[in-house]
Amino acid sequence: MNPTKNLGLIMLDREGFRPNVGIILLNHRNQVFWGKRLRTHSWQFPQGGIKHGESPEQAMYRELHEEVGLQQHHVRIVARTRDWLRYEVPDHFIRRDARGHYRGQKQIWFLLQLTGHDSDLNLRATDHPEFDAWRWNDYWVPLEVVIEFKRGVYEMALTELSRFLPRIGHQNRYLRAGMRPMRPHEPLSRPAPLDTAEDPPASVLPSNGGS
């Protein structure tokens, strides 16, 4: 890794990218975990920054516990991306004092198999939850549900890691609506967010005064 510098609490490489990990979590049907960000309609995979002195794998296990409540013994590492995958963050999403220094994230993505149970998932494993609901969705769910500037890196990670999926039957491979027509039984209609799908989220956190 390139030498890093501190920008507040963020470690950046010399090009302005923050080292980060992303997690694609599979169940036994090769469906993937999606979390709904707290008090928003935005859905995403678990991800988080790598702290100084951590390896990507150590950071992945820490983020896995902090964001979805799973421990190392609840999952099996299936694969990881070979290299860093990068995305830039638009200026209007960057704090004013970080503009000109911070450009975005560079990520190592991990493909994990859940070896535990759905009941092991806990969105309130810490006092600062990232998600307030979660659900399983098809691996190749259309990416309109992802904020636009992250879609490219999601596509790259899903594509690179797809060859490691357990073989449980034919996979319909599509990443963006418009590549083929949606069939009526599929969970999303373009461009509906995940929480407007026909089935409710698998788990929703109870409200406790907006915390």
N, C-alpha and C positions, 0 to 999 in steps of 0.2 A: 504494500500500500504506500502511496505517496506520503510524504510528511504532512501532518495535519496541523491546523491552527484552531484555536478556540474562537468562537463567535458567540459570546454569552455562554450558554451551556451546550452549543452545537459544535461537534468536531467536523471540520471540513477538510477535504484534500486540497491540493494546490489549485485545482480547477474549479473549486467551489461546490463540489458534490459531497453530500453527507453520506457516509457508509450506513447501510440499512439492510435489513432482512425482510423478505416476504414469505408468507406461508400459504401453501395450497394444501388444505387438509381434506383427505378422502374418507368417506365411509366405505362399508363393504360393497356398496353398489356403484362405486366410482363416482358418486355425487360429491360435490365440494361444498365446504362450509362458506357461507356468506354472513357477515355481521353488519347490522345496521348501526351506523354511527350515532352516538348518543344525541337524542333530541333533533335528529335530522331525517331526511328521506334518502340519504346517501348510503349505499351498500358497498362493501369492499372486503378483501381478504385481510387477515391479520398481518400487520407489519410494524416495524419499529426500528429505531436507530441502534447502531452498534456502539456500545460505550468503550471508552479508552481502556485498552488491555483485554477486551473480549475478543474471542474468535467469532466468526459468523455462526457457528453451531451453538456456542454458548449463548449468544444473543437470541438466537431462534428459540431455545428452550425457555429463556427468561420471558420473552414476549409471549410465547405460547401460554405460559402460566398467567401472566399479567392480564392478557386480553381475553382468553377463553377458559382459564382455570385448569388446563390440563398439565399434568406432570410428564416427565420423560417416559415413565413406564406405561403411559396411556397411548403412546404412539410408536411407530416404526418409521425411520427415515428410509424412503424409497429411492430418492435421487435429489440432486441439487443442480442448479445451473453451473455451467463450466466457468463462466466469467461474470463480471459485473454487468448488470443491465441498468441503463440510465434513463431518467426522465427529467426534463427541466420544468420548473414551476413558474407560471406566469408572474410577472412583477406584482400584480395587484393582490396575489396571495402571499407575498413575502413581506415580513415586517419592514418598516421603513429603514430601521437602523441596520438591516441585513442586506439591503439592496446594493448590488455592486460587488458583493462578496459571495453570498449564497446563490447557487444556480438551481439546485435540485437534489435528487437522491440518486445514489448508485447502489444497486441491490443485488444480493445473492438470494435466490429463491430456492426454497425447500419444498419438495413433495413429500407429504407425510401420510401414512395410513393410520387411521384410528384403530387401535387394538382394544381399547376400552369400550365404554358404552356412552350413548347420548347423555345419560344421566350424570356422567363425569364432567360434562361441560358446565362451567360456572362463570357467568359474565361479571359476577361481583366478587371475584377472587381477591381484588384489591379495593382500596378506598377511592380509586380513580378509574372507574370503568370506561372503556372505549366504546362499547356497544350496548344497546338496550334491547336488541332482539337478534335472533339468528335463525337460519334455515339451511337445509340442504337443497342444492340445485344441480342440474345437469352440468357436467364438466364444460361443455361447449355453449353455455348460456350466452346470448348476445351481450356485447359489452357496452351497450347504451347505458346500462345501470352504473357504469364506472365513470367518474369524473373525467372529462375529455383528455386532459393532459396526461393521465395515467394509462389510457387505453392501449397505447403502443407497447408499453412494458408488460402489461397483463397478457397481451397477445403473444409477445415473445416468450414469456415464461411458460404460459400454457402450451404453446406449440413445442418448445424444446423439451418439456417434461412429459408430454403426452405419450411418447414412445415407451415410457416406463410404467404406464398404467397396467394394472392386472387385467388379464384377458377374461372378461366376463360376458362378452357378446359384442355385437356390432356397435360402434360408436358413430353417431351422427356428428360430423365435424363441421362446425360453423362457428364463426367468431363475431360476425357483425350481421345485424338484420339487413336483408337485401341480398345476401349471398345465395339464399334460397327461400322459398315461401315458408312461413310458419304454419304448422299443422294445428288443428283446433285443440288437440290434447296437450300441446306444449305449454309450459307454465307461464310464459310471458307473451304479451302482444306489444309490438313496438310502438312507442318507446316507454312502455309502462315500467315504473320502478319495481323492484322485487317485492315490496310490501303490498302491491296491488294485485299480486297473482291470485289465482282462484283459491289456493290453499293458504291458510294463515301461517305466519312464521312458526317454526318449531318451538321457539321459546321466546317469551317477551318478558322483560323485567317489569315488576310492578312499580308503579309510581311512588316515590316517597318524597314528595314536595319539590321535585325538580332537581334532585341531586344527581 
